Amino acid sequence: MTSAPPRPSRLYRIVASVSRPVVERLYRLHVQGRENVPAQGGFVVAANHTSNLDPWPLAIALRPRPLHFMAKHEAWRPPLSWVIAAAGSFSVRRGEGDAEALSTAMRLCRDGRVMAMFPEGTRRSKGLRKKHQPRPHSGAARIALGAEVPLIPAALRGMDRLSRLGPLELCFGEAIPLDDLQDLDSHAAAGEATRRLWEAIERLEAELAAETPNWKRAR
């Protein structure tokens, strides 16, 4: 068993502090549902994935709590691996059911830290939403169930229009009910939790797409 990855470094904190006004003012990040995010203790937050920069607004919205991410194994080559490690991330072999990475994530959550996950596994290609139904993976649910921590759905909107300077919208939903799944075998429990999670994420996405908040009208 490998040791848990280091806590996010000074570099993480500096980048978060410097980029916060960029995300909140220039890109006009608007966050809803903060009351659904646990104030303390470990949890898993899972969101839709449209951009390689999706972790950025999530990290800003959840400051001062640092986030941990799984980074694909192919990226772990210097110098990029040094930056990834400095951010408190760790390697995962996508598509191989990486038991070691899942175990590390569970230990982090039990230790009171926050795992950020993108159930789709990879970002959507342009037009994917229209042509294909996203197929969420069960990793986020398996981590939450194994660590016995809350599983929080989230939806991001606007990451595909960064060149137009936003606005960015982020919404956190209520924790996914998991208590009634404890008597199921692990595979069935993870499958049902993932189904509930993905339904919640899609519902949050639809709500963001449909509404025109007062804050947006006023700009």
Residue pairs with C-beta under 8 A, 6 or more apart in sequence:
1 100
1 103
2 100
2 104
4 104
4 107
4 108
4 111
5 68
5 85
5 88
5 89
5 90
5 104
5 108
6 85
6 88
7 66
7 88
7 113
8 66
8 67
8 68
8 86
8 87
8 88
9 86
9 87
9 88
11 83
11 86
11 87
12 66
12 86
12 87
12 88
13 66
16 59
16 60
16 63
16 66
19 56
19 60
20 60
20 63
23 29
23 56
23 57
23 60
23 168
24 60
26 165
26 166
27 57
27 158
27 162
27 165
27 166
27 167
27 168
28 165
28 166
28 167
28 168
28 219
29 57
29 60
29 61
29 166
29 167
29 168
29 169
29 170
30 167
30 168
30 169
30 170
30 213
30 215
30 216
31 61
31 170
31 171
31 172
32 169
32 170
32 171
32 172
33 154
33 171
33 172
33 173
33 174
34 61
34 172
36 152
36 172
36 173
36 174
36 175
37 43
37 45
37 62
37 152
37 172
38 150
38 152
38 175
40 112
41 112
41 149
41 150
42 108
42 109
42 110
42 111
42 112
42 113
42 114
42 115
42 147
42 149
43 109
43 114
43 115
43 144
43 149
43 150
43 151
43 152
43 175
44 105
44 109
44 114
44 115
44 116
44 117
44 140
44 143
44 144
44 147
44 149
44 150
44 151
44 152
45 58
45 62
45 67
45 114
45 115
45 116
45 117
45 152
45 153
45 154
45 172
46 116
46 117
46 118
46 119
46 140
46 151
46 152
46 153
46 154
46 197
46 201
47 54
47 58
47 116
47 117
47 118
47 153
47 154
47 155
47 156
47 201
48 54
48 118
48 120
48 124
48 134
48 154
48 155
48 156
48 201
48 205
49 118
49 119
49 120
49 121
49 122
49 123
49 124
50 123
50 124
50 156
50 159
50 160
51 123
51 159
51 160
51 162
52 123
53 159
53 162
54 118
54 123
54 156
54 159
55 67
55 69
55 116
57 156
57 159
57 168
57 170
58 67
58 116
58 154
58 156
58 170
59 66
59 67
59 116
61 170
62 114
65 114
66 88
66 113
66 114
67 88
67 114
67 115
67 116
68 88
68 89
68 90
68 105
68 108
68 113
68 114
68 115
68 116
69 87
69 88
69 89
69 115
69 116
69 117
70 89
70 90
70 91
70 92
70 101
70 105
70 117
70 139
71 84
71 89
71 90
71 91
71 92
72 91
72 92
72 93
72 94
73 91
73 92
73 93
73 94
75 81
75 84
75 91
76 84
76 91
90 101
90 104
91 101
92 98
92 101
93 101
94 121
94 122
95 121
102 139
102 142
102 143
102 146
105 115
105 139
105 143
105 147
106 143
106 146
106 147
107 147
108 115
109 115
109 143
109 144
109 147
109 149
110 147
110 148
110 149
115 140
115 143
117 139
117 140
117 143
119 136
119 137
119 138
119 139
119 140
119 194
119 197
119 198
119 201
120 134
120 135
120 136
120 137
121 136
121 137
124 134
126 160
128 134
134 198
136 194
136 197
136 198
136 201
137 194
138 190
138 191
138 193
138 194
140 151
140 194
140 197
141 151
141 176
141 189
141 190
141 191
141 193
141 194
141 197
142 186
142 190
143 149
144 150
144 151
144 176
144 178
144 193
145 178
145 181
145 186
145 189
145 190
145 193
150 175
150 176
151 175
151 176
151 178
151 193
151 197
152 172
152 173
152 175
152 176
153 172
153 173
153 174
153 176
153 197
153 200
153 201
153 204
154 170
154 171
154 172
154 173
154 201
154 204
155 170
155 171
155 173
155 201
155 204
155 205
155 207
155 208
156 168
156 169
156 170
157 168
157 169
157 170
157 205
157 208
157 209
158 166
158 167
158 168
158 169
159 168
167 216
167 219
169 208
171 204
171 207
171 208
173 200
173 201
173 203
173 204
174 200
176 193
176 196
176 197
176 200
177 196
178 189
178 193
181 188
181 189
181 192
181 193
182 189
184 192
